[in-house]
Structures are given as C-alpha cells and as structure tokens.
C-alpha cells in the first residue's frame, strides 16, 4: 500500500516548482553555476526532503537522521534550494550563492552549510562515503538510511564500482543510490563520450537490486523509494530524467550544463516554471 495521498502529491509538486524557481534565481544572480543537472534532480530531491527522509531541520546533526549525499556536487543549487525551503536556514542566503564568505559555495561543504551531510564536488566519491555511513549505521545498531544521488556521467568513474562491490559484500540494505539519468554530461551525450549501458544489468551483476522510474513523476518516485526501503540488499534507482527539466530552452541542451541565464533567460525560465500546471 502506498504511504502517500493525492494531497501529498500536490504538496510535493508545488515544492518542486518553488525549488526550480529558486535554482534559476540563484544561478542568475551569481552568474555562475550549473542549472541543467540541478533542474533534472528537482523532483527527486524534493521527494527525499519533504516526504521520504527522517530528518529534523532544527537539529541538523541529529545522530539518527537519514543521510543524503549529493555526489554530483556541482548540482548543489537544487540541494540549497531544498534545504532553505525545508527550514535549515533562511532563504535570504540563496541570494549569496558562490559569493565570498557565503554559506553556499559552488559545491556543498558540510562545515559551512546547515543540513549538508557530506562535502562533495570531486566526482566519483559520493557512493564510497555512503558505504561508510551505511556501514556505521549497522555497526551502531541504528536504523538510519543513506541516500546517494549520482550523475550518469559521474558513474563512468571507476571508484563508483569499487563502492558498489563493497556495498554488496557488506549487505548494506540501508543504502540507496539514485542515478540522475539525464543522458548528458558537460561535453555532450553520455553514450557518445563513454557509454554506460547496459546500466541495470551492470548493477545487478554487482549484487544490487535495481529499480527504474520516471525521475519527474512524484508518484513514481515515492513508490520507488517505498519499494527500495523494503529490500534486503543495496538498491539503485535509475531515474530517467531530462537535463534542464522545466525550462524548454535548457532541456536536453548540454550548453546549459554550467552556464548562467541572462536577464532575459531568467524571465523566460521563471515564466515557464510558474505557468506549469500542478495536476
């Protein structure tokens, strides 16, 4: 039985819209950042922070909280927007993205940003860190879960697969990896640069349970996380997404991997985001 209602779906869709708008505003103001991969992960991060994870914004270092690792750290605008919306810090900080002395730097830093569970940015490291956190949970007899969001270009890194082997060896049923499979990386299409298919079969061969979902469909996302939390092995969720989702001229366009919108781009993007209907 699904542990969510139509009201939950509507609530999460509205939060996703606010987070998507904040991403555009932050990167426009900073004139630096990564909109494409931030926008593709909006619904996933929204579902985690507003429905799935057991967390307490008033106690961000609570020992028994669920953990989230944004392994593709350059997509931090989506994380910052979600943390602010969830109440970890005042939204005023969103206007300081990438400024000197800001708590919101160009990649997540757990020493400066409330709610960030791990400093990331060097691609390929996140899953290994997640293995350590999940193993610690089991050793300490805690029941917290660890969620790691990886980019599809990122999993070309060999270290990811070493972590995958370790996860299966230690039977880390409390570890969930999510692949933001938008099929684009900085220089173009993933299948042209370094193919990663057959992706599901690879993870299965490493001893993981595999789920697939539409990474923009809130209902599918929640159902996938519910299923993952019942499995007895590490789980990878392959989330089929669109880079730049929600802004027509950014969608499936690698030029928007790391480019800031102009004044006109910002107006057009936010207009599209706000006009999208919440069904």
GUMAR-306494 format. One record per residue (C-alpha): residue number from 0; x, y, z. Coordinates in Angstrom, 2 decimals, always signed. Layout:
BEGIN
[pt NUM,[X,Y,Z]];
...
//
This chain:
BEGIN
[pt 0,[+0.00,+0.00,+0.00]];
[pt 1,[+1.34,+3.42,-0.97]];
[pt 2,[+2.08,+5.66,+2.00]];
[pt 3,[+1.05,+8.89,+0.27]];
[pt 4,[-2.14,+10.67,-0.76]];
[pt 5,[-3.21,+12.94,-3.63]];
[pt 6,[-2.69,+15.86,-1.23]];
[pt 7,[+0.90,+14.70,-0.68]];
[pt 8,[+1.49,+14.63,-4.43]];
[pt 9,[+0.09,+18.15,-4.90]];
[pt 10,[+2.16,+19.44,-1.98]];
[pt 11,[+5.38,+17.98,-3.39]];
[pt 12,[+4.70,+19.27,-6.89]];
[pt 13,[+4.26,+22.76,-5.51]];
[pt 14,[+7.51,+22.49,-3.53]];
[pt 15,[+9.29,+21.29,-6.67]];
[pt 16,[+8.05,+24.36,-8.53]];
[pt 17,[+9.37,+26.69,-5.81]];
[pt 18,[+12.73,+24.89,-5.75]];
[pt 19,[+13.03,+25.03,-9.54]];
[pt 20,[+12.34,+28.79,-9.45]];
[pt 21,[+14.97,+29.30,-6.74]];
[pt 22,[+17.57,+27.45,-8.81]];
[pt 23,[+17.13,+29.85,-11.72]];
[pt 24,[+17.18,+32.91,-9.46]];
[pt 25,[+20.30,+31.78,-7.57]];
[pt 26,[+22.37,+30.97,-10.63]];
[pt 27,[+21.24,+34.11,-12.45]];
[pt 28,[+22.25,+36.31,-9.53]];
[pt 29,[+25.61,+34.56,-9.10]];
[pt 30,[+26.17,+34.47,-12.88]];
[pt 31,[+27.82,+31.13,-12.20]];
[pt 32,[+26.60,+27.62,-11.55]];
[pt 33,[+25.08,+24.51,-13.06]];
[pt 34,[+21.39,+24.77,-13.98]];
[pt 35,[+20.99,+21.67,-16.19]];
[pt 36,[+21.80,+18.96,-13.66]];
[pt 37,[+20.18,+20.89,-10.83]];
[pt 38,[+16.85,+21.10,-12.66]];
[pt 39,[+16.90,+17.41,-13.62]];
[pt 40,[+17.10,+16.38,-9.95]];
[pt 41,[+14.38,+18.65,-8.53]];
[pt 42,[+11.60,+16.11,-8.03]];
[pt 43,[+13.97,+13.52,-6.57]];
[pt 44,[+15.45,+15.89,-4.01]];
[pt 45,[+12.02,+17.34,-3.20]];
[pt 46,[+10.58,+13.89,-2.50]];
[pt 47,[+13.51,+12.99,-0.25]];
[pt 48,[+13.49,+16.15,+1.86]];
[pt 49,[+9.74,+16.63,+2.13]];
[pt 50,[+8.43,+13.07,+2.36]];
[pt 51,[+10.94,+10.23,+2.43]];
[pt 52,[+13.78,+11.05,+4.81]];
[pt 53,[+13.62,+11.06,+8.59]];
[pt 54,[+15.25,+14.42,+9.36]];
[pt 55,[+14.95,+17.39,+11.71]];
[pt 56,[+15.86,+20.83,+10.33]];
[pt 57,[+16.05,+22.16,+13.90]];
[pt 58,[+18.66,+19.52,+14.74]];
[pt 59,[+20.65,+19.03,+11.50]];
[pt 60,[+23.33,+16.93,+13.22]];
[pt 61,[+20.89,+14.52,+14.87]];
[pt 62,[+22.82,+11.25,+15.02]];
[pt 63,[+19.91,+9.03,+13.95]];
[pt 64,[+18.79,+11.13,+10.97]];
[pt 65,[+18.73,+9.75,+7.45]];
[pt 66,[+21.67,+10.96,+5.36]];
[pt 67,[+21.75,+12.44,+1.86]];
[pt 68,[+24.89,+12.73,-0.23]];
[pt 69,[+24.82,+14.83,-3.38]];
[pt 70,[+27.67,+13.03,-5.09]];
[pt 71,[+27.31,+15.21,-8.19]];
[pt 72,[+28.15,+18.21,-6.04]];
[pt 73,[+28.10,+20.76,-8.86]];
[pt 74,[+24.28,+20.44,-8.81]];
[pt 75,[+24.23,+21.99,-5.33]];
[pt 76,[+21.67,+24.70,-6.21]];
[pt 77,[+18.93,+22.05,-6.03]];
[pt 78,[+20.17,+20.95,-2.60]];
[pt 79,[+20.50,+24.50,-1.28]];
[pt 80,[+17.03,+25.45,-2.50]];
[pt 81,[+15.54,+22.34,-0.87]];
[pt 82,[+17.35,+22.92,+2.43]];
[pt 83,[+16.18,+26.53,+2.57]];
[pt 84,[+12.62,+25.55,+1.70]];
[pt 85,[+12.73,+22.85,+4.38]];
[pt 86,[+13.86,+25.35,+7.03]];
[pt 87,[+17.53,+24.53,+7.57]];
[pt 88,[+18.50,+28.17,+7.02]];
[pt 89,[+16.89,+31.45,+5.97]];
[pt 90,[+16.10,+31.81,+2.28]];
[pt 91,[+17.98,+35.12,+2.24]];
[pt 92,[+21.16,+33.05,+1.91]];
[pt 93,[+20.10,+31.81,-1.53]];
[pt 94,[+20.98,+35.22,-2.92]];
[pt 95,[+24.61,+34.72,-1.82]];
[pt 96,[+25.39,+31.62,-3.92]];
[pt 97,[+29.11,+31.40,-4.74]];
[pt 98,[+29.98,+34.68,-3.01]];
[pt 99,[+32.97,+35.02,-0.71]];
[pt 100,[+32.09,+34.14,+2.89]];
[pt 101,[+28.70,+32.74,+1.85]];
[pt 102,[+27.48,+29.53,+3.47]];
[pt 103,[+26.51,+28.41,-0.05]];
[pt 104,[+29.61,+27.72,-2.07]];
[pt 105,[+29.91,+26.28,-5.58]];
[pt 106,[+29.99,+22.76,-4.16]];
[pt 107,[+28.42,+21.53,-0.89]];
[pt 108,[+30.52,+21.99,+2.24]];
[pt 109,[+29.32,+20.31,+5.42]];
[pt 110,[+31.43,+22.69,+7.52]];
[pt 111,[+29.53,+25.77,+6.37]];
[pt 112,[+26.03,+24.77,+5.29]];
[pt 113,[+23.43,+23.51,+7.79]];
[pt 114,[+21.86,+20.30,+6.55]];
[pt 115,[+24.68,+19.24,+4.23]];
[pt 116,[+25.71,+15.76,+5.34]];
[pt 117,[+28.89,+15.49,+3.28]];
[pt 118,[+31.24,+17.79,+1.40]];
[pt 119,[+31.27,+16.78,-2.27]];
[pt 120,[+32.45,+18.00,-5.64]];
[pt 121,[+35.20,+15.61,-6.68]];
[pt 122,[+33.11,+13.28,-8.82]];
[pt 123,[+33.01,+9.58,-8.02]];
[pt 124,[+33.47,+9.83,-4.26]];
[pt 125,[+29.90,+10.02,-3.00]];
[pt 126,[+28.97,+6.35,-3.09]];
[pt 127,[+32.12,+5.32,-1.22]];
[pt 128,[+31.26,+7.81,+1.51]];
[pt 129,[+27.72,+6.45,+1.53]];
[pt 130,[+29.08,+2.95,+2.07]];
[pt 131,[+30.92,+4.17,+5.17]];
[pt 132,[+27.83,+5.91,+6.54]];
[pt 133,[+25.57,+2.92,+5.91]];
[pt 134,[+28.08,+0.54,+7.47]];
[pt 135,[+28.33,+2.80,+10.52]];
[pt 136,[+24.56,+2.71,+10.90]];
[pt 137,[+24.60,-1.09,+11.01]];
[pt 138,[+27.60,-1.29,+13.35]];
[pt 139,[+25.99,+1.15,+15.79]];
[pt 140,[+22.65,-0.66,+15.51]];
[pt 141,[+20.94,+2.49,+14.28]];
[pt 142,[+18.21,+2.39,+11.67]];
[pt 143,[+19.01,+5.45,+9.59]];
[pt 144,[+19.20,+5.16,+5.81]];
[pt 145,[+21.68,+6.68,+3.39]];
[pt 146,[+20.68,+8.12,+0.02]];
[pt 147,[+23.31,+8.97,-2.60]];
[pt 148,[+22.47,+10.90,-5.76]];
[pt 149,[+24.90,+10.30,-8.62]];
[pt 150,[+25.14,+11.74,-12.11]];
[pt 151,[+25.11,+9.41,-15.08]];
[pt 152,[+28.37,+10.88,-16.38]];
[pt 153,[+29.80,+10.51,-12.90]];
[pt 154,[+29.35,+6.75,-12.85]];
[pt 155,[+31.98,+6.50,-15.57]];
[pt 156,[+34.38,+6.82,-12.61]];
[pt 157,[+35.93,+3.52,-11.52]];
[pt 158,[+35.65,+4.35,-7.83]];
[pt 159,[+31.86,+4.14,-8.10]];
[pt 160,[+32.09,+0.47,-8.99]];
[pt 161,[+34.52,-0.30,-6.18]];
[pt 162,[+31.94,+1.16,-3.81]];
[pt 163,[+29.23,-0.92,-5.48]];
[pt 164,[+31.21,-4.09,-4.79]];
[pt 165,[+31.71,-3.12,-1.15]];
[pt 166,[+28.02,-2.38,-0.71]];
[pt 167,[+27.07,-5.88,-1.82]];
[pt 168,[+29.78,-7.52,+0.25]];
[pt 169,[+28.56,-5.88,+3.46]];
[pt 170,[+24.87,-6.34,+2.57]];
[pt 171,[+24.05,-2.65,+3.01]];
[pt 172,[+20.27,-2.85,+2.76]];
[pt 173,[+20.10,+0.66,+4.23]];
[pt 174,[+21.90,+2.21,+1.25]];
[pt 175,[+20.03,+3.62,-1.74]];
[pt 176,[+21.83,+5.03,-4.77]];
[pt 177,[+19.88,+7.17,-7.21]];
[pt 178,[+21.22,+7.81,-10.70]];
[pt 179,[+20.08,+11.05,-12.30]];
[pt 180,[+19.98,+9.53,-15.77]];
[pt 181,[+19.53,+12.64,-17.90]];
[pt 182,[+21.93,+11.22,-20.52]];
[pt 183,[+24.01,+14.38,-20.82]];
[pt 184,[+27.31,+15.48,-19.34]];
[pt 185,[+29.41,+18.58,-19.79]];
[pt 186,[+30.68,+17.76,-23.27]];
[pt 187,[+27.64,+16.06,-24.77]];
[pt 188,[+25.70,+12.81,-24.71]];
[pt 189,[+26.88,+10.15,-22.27]];
[pt 190,[+26.53,+7.38,-24.87]];
[pt 191,[+28.97,+9.24,-27.15]];
[pt 192,[+31.55,+10.12,-24.51]];
[pt 193,[+31.66,+6.86,-22.53]];
[pt 194,[+28.67,+4.51,-22.83]];
[pt 195,[+27.31,+3.14,-19.55]];
[pt 196,[+24.69,+0.72,-20.84]];
[pt 197,[+23.53,-1.93,-20.09]];
[pt 198,[+23.15,+0.02,-16.86]];
[pt 199,[+20.58,-2.06,-14.96]];
[pt 200,[+22.38,-5.31,-15.78]];
[pt 201,[+25.69,-3.90,-14.55]];
[pt 202,[+24.27,-3.01,-11.15]];
[pt 203,[+22.54,-6.38,-10.88]];
[pt 204,[+25.82,-8.13,-11.64]];
[pt 205,[+27.39,-6.22,-8.75]];
[pt 206,[+24.80,-7.66,-6.35]];
[pt 207,[+22.36,-4.75,-6.18]];
[pt 208,[+18.61,-4.67,-6.50]];
[pt 209,[+17.59,-2.34,-9.34]];
[pt 210,[+14.50,-0.16,-9.73]];
[pt 211,[+13.71,+2.25,-12.56]];
[pt 212,[+11.42,+5.26,-12.53]];
[pt 213,[+10.45,+8.46,-14.25]];
[pt 214,[+12.51,+10.92,-12.22]];
[pt 215,[+9.98,+13.71,-12.72]];
[pt 216,[+6.85,+11.79,-11.72]];
[pt 217,[+6.29,+12.34,-8.00]];
[pt 218,[+4.04,+9.31,-7.67]];
[pt 219,[+6.60,+7.02,-9.30]];
[pt 220,[+9.39,+8.50,-7.19]];
[pt 221,[+7.58,+7.90,-3.91]];
[pt 222,[+6.61,+4.38,-4.95]];
[pt 223,[+10.23,+3.60,-5.86]];
[pt 224,[+11.55,+4.83,-2.51]];
[pt 225,[+8.90,+2.82,-0.66]];
[pt 226,[+9.92,-0.30,-2.57]];
[pt 227,[+13.63,+0.37,-2.00]];
[pt 228,[+13.16,+0.67,+1.75]];
[pt 229,[+11.70,-2.84,+1.89]];
[pt 230,[+14.56,-4.57,+0.09]];
[pt 231,[+17.29,-6.53,+1.81]];
[pt 232,[+20.20,-5.60,-0.43]];
[pt 233,[+21.65,-2.27,-1.54]];
[pt 234,[+19.30,-0.67,-4.05]];
[pt 235,[+19.99,+1.53,-7.05]];
[pt 236,[+17.15,+3.56,-8.53]];
[pt 237,[+17.72,+4.53,-12.15]];
[pt 238,[+15.83,+7.80,-12.52]];
[pt 239,[+15.08,+8.67,-16.13]];
[pt 240,[+15.24,+12.46,-16.24]];
[pt 241,[+15.64,+15.41,-18.59]];
[pt 242,[+18.56,+17.75,-18.18]];
[pt 243,[+17.26,+21.29,-17.68]];
[pt 244,[+13.76,+19.98,-16.92]];
[pt 245,[+11.06,+22.64,-16.67]];
[pt 246,[+12.74,+25.24,-18.88]];
[pt 247,[+12.17,+24.48,-22.56]];
[pt 248,[+15.33,+26.10,-23.94]];
[pt 249,[+17.51,+24.34,-21.36]];
[pt 250,[+16.03,+20.86,-21.78]];
[pt 251,[+18.36,+18.29,-23.40]];
[pt 252,[+20.86,+21.05,-24.17]];
[pt 253,[+24.43,+20.42,-22.92]];
[pt 254,[+25.20,+24.14,-23.28]];
[pt 255,[+23.26,+24.62,-20.03]];
[pt 256,[+25.40,+22.21,-18.02]];
[pt 257,[+27.32,+25.08,-16.47]];
[pt 258,[+26.02,+28.36,-17.91]];
[pt 259,[+24.18,+31.09,-16.04]];
[pt 260,[+21.00,+32.58,-17.51]];
[pt 261,[+20.95,+36.17,-18.76]];
[pt 262,[+18.30,+38.62,-17.57]];
[pt 263,[+16.06,+37.65,-20.47]];
[pt 264,[+16.73,+33.93,-19.94]];
[pt 265,[+15.79,+34.26,-16.29]];
[pt 266,[+12.46,+35.95,-17.06]];
[pt 267,[+11.57,+33.36,-19.70]];
[pt 268,[+12.59,+30.45,-17.47]];
[pt 269,[+10.67,+31.59,-14.40]];
[pt 270,[+7.62,+32.39,-16.51]];
[pt 271,[+7.61,+28.81,-17.82]];
[pt 272,[+8.11,+27.35,-14.36]];
[pt 273,[+5.29,+29.35,-12.79]];
[pt 274,[+2.90,+28.66,-15.65]];
[pt 275,[+3.30,+24.88,-15.40]];
[pt 276,[+0.10,+23.37,-14.10]];
[pt 277,[+0.09,+21.23,-10.97]];
[pt 278,[-2.14,+18.30,-11.84]];
//
